[in-house]
Structures are given as C-alpha cells and as structure tokens.
Amino acid sequence: MPKFDPEGSDYDYDTAKRGGLGPTGTGENEGHWGSVTRASKQDRQKYKLPPDSYIVLKGKSHETWDKAEEGEKARGATIIKMGDRYFSVPEKWANDKRMWDEEAAKRKEKK
C-alpha cells in the first residue's frame, strides 16, 4: 500500500486502525470513518504537542476535509501542520504557538 499523502485526497486507514477506529455511522453516514484519532505519544513528543492532540486522517484534498475542519472547530480545536502531517490541537494552544513563532521570527530578524 502506498504511503499516505497528507496533502492528497486519500484517508490514512493504517493510522486509523492503529487508533482503534473502524467504520461507524448510520443512514447516509453508514460506514463513515472518523476524521481524527488521538496523536501518538511519539508524535506529541516530537512536535511538543499538548496531550489532547489528534492526528488528522484525511488528506487535505479529501472531499470532506471541510467537514473535518468544522467538526474540530465545534469541539474547540483547530487543524495545524507540524512536520509532514496535520494535527488537531486546542485552539488556545495553536494561538499561543503562533504568537511564540512570530516572536521567535522577530528576534531572529533582529540578529
């Protein structure tokens, strides 16, 4: 099976299965797989993510990416890219990180 492309239109079934996910839903959503699963301890440590972080399982070009964004926003999270993957993190944490990154960039420019 080819490696999952986080920018593509596919779904990361391998990571979903490792996260304990499978098809769920009823009616028109029958067979639906979740958009995120809890980020691994390794990913949280590697990217210094908070404990309540999730890895996004859909590629950014997936036909229902917008639904994933809406769902994450509804639970107070936002999707950010770290390394080569997208993660759902608490919105406050993401906003604080943006502020830290901007301050670090300004300090770097002054050097």
NORJOJO-V653931 format. One record per residue. RES is the residue in one small letter. PSI is psi in whole degrees, 0 to 359 (NA if undefined). OMEGA is omega in whole degrees, 0 to 359 (* if undefined). D_LAST is the distance of its C-alpha to the last C-alpha in whole Angstrom. Layout:
res->RES psi->PSI omega->OMEGA d_last->D_LAST
res->RES psi->PSI omega->OMEGA d_last->D_LAST
This chain:
res->m psi->133 omega->181 d_last->47
res->p psi->155 omega->179 d_last->43
res->k psi->139 omega->179 d_last->40
res->f psi->134 omega->178 d_last->39
res->d psi->108 omega->182 d_last->37
res->p psi->346 omega->177 d_last->35
res->e psi->349 omega->185 d_last->34
res->g psi->196 omega->184 d_last->38
res->s psi->9 omega->183 d_last->41
res->d psi->184 omega->180 d_last->43
res->y psi->139 omega->183 d_last->43
res->d psi->80 omega->182 d_last->42
res->y psi->325 omega->181 d_last->45
res->d psi->311 omega->179 d_last->44
res->t psi->323 omega->178 d_last->42
res->a psi->314 omega->180 d_last->44
res->k psi->319 omega->177 d_last->47
res->r psi->331 omega->179 d_last->45
res->g psi->3 omega->178 d_last->44
res->g psi->12 omega->181 d_last->48
res->l psi->159 omega->175 d_last->48
res->g psi->181 omega->181 d_last->51
res->p psi->138 omega->180 d_last->52
res->t psi->196 omega->174 d_last->53
res->g psi->168 omega->177 d_last->54
res->t psi->166 omega->179 d_last->58
res->g psi->226 omega->181 d_last->59
res->e psi->343 omega->178 d_last->57
res->n psi->6 omega->181 d_last->54
res->e psi->133 omega->181 d_last->56
res->g psi->2 omega->181 d_last->54
res->h psi->138 omega->174 d_last->51
res->w psi->143 omega->181 d_last->48
res->g psi->158 omega->182 d_last->45
res->s psi->335 omega->184 d_last->42
res->v psi->160 omega->168 d_last->40
res->t psi->157 omega->183 d_last->41
res->r psi->133 omega->178 d_last->39
res->a psi->143 omega->180 d_last->36
res->s psi->159 omega->177 d_last->36
res->k psi->321 omega->180 d_last->35
res->q psi->313 omega->179 d_last->33
res->d psi->319 omega->180 d_last->31
res->r psi->319 omega->179 d_last->31
res->q psi->316 omega->183 d_last->29
res->k psi->318 omega->184 d_last->27
res->y psi->8 omega->179 d_last->26
res->k psi->45 omega->180 d_last->26
res->l psi->152 omega->177 d_last->28
res->p psi->161 omega->183 d_last->30
res->p psi->328 omega->183 d_last->34
res->d psi->48 omega->179 d_last->35
res->s psi->151 omega->181 d_last->34
res->y psi->149 omega->175 d_last->36
res->i psi->137 omega->180 d_last->35
res->v psi->132 omega->186 d_last->36
res->l psi->347 omega->179 d_last->39
res->k psi->144 omega->172 d_last->40
res->g psi->154 omega->184 d_last->38
res->k psi->337 omega->178 d_last->36
res->s psi->7 omega->179 d_last->39
res->h psi->143 omega->185 d_last->41
res->e psi->340 omega->179 d_last->44
res->t psi->24 omega->177 d_last->44
res->w psi->319 omega->182 d_last->40
res->d psi->326 omega->178 d_last->40
res->k psi->324 omega->176 d_last->43
res->a psi->315 omega->179 d_last->40
res->e psi->316 omega->179 d_last->38
res->e psi->315 omega->180 d_last->40
res->g psi->319 omega->179 d_last->41
res->e psi->319 omega->178 d_last->38
res->k psi->320 omega->181 d_last->37
res->a psi->333 omega->179 d_last->41
res->r psi->15 omega->174 d_last->40
res->g psi->23 omega->182 d_last->37
res->a psi->167 omega->176 d_last->34
res->t psi->155 omega->181 d_last->32
res->i psi->129 omega->178 d_last->32
res->i psi->160 omega->177 d_last->28
res->k psi->130 omega->176 d_last->27
res->m psi->123 omega->185 d_last->26
res->g psi->231 omega->181 d_last->26
res->d psi->15 omega->182 d_last->29
res->r psi->160 omega->175 d_last->31
res->y psi->140 omega->180 d_last->31
res->f psi->148 omega->173 d_last->32
res->s psi->123 omega->183 d_last->33
res->v psi->159 omega->177 d_last->32
res->p psi->138 omega->184 d_last->32
res->e psi->318 omega->180 d_last->31
res->k psi->317 omega->179 d_last->29
res->w psi->315 omega->180 d_last->27
res->a psi->318 omega->179 d_last->26
res->n psi->317 omega->178 d_last->25
res->d psi->319 omega->180 d_last->23
res->k psi->318 omega->178 d_last->22
res->r psi->318 omega->179 d_last->20
res->m psi->315 omega->180 d_last->19
res->w psi->317 omega->180 d_last->17
res->d psi->319 omega->179 d_last->16
res->e psi->318 omega->179 d_last->15
res->e psi->320 omega->179 d_last->13
res->a psi->320 omega->179 d_last->11
res->a psi->320 omega->178 d_last->10
res->k psi->318 omega->179 d_last->9
res->r psi->322 omega->180 d_last->7
res->k psi->321 omega->180 d_last->5
res->e psi->328 omega->182 d_last->6
res->k psi->340 omega->183 d_last->4
res->k psi->NA omega->* d_last->0
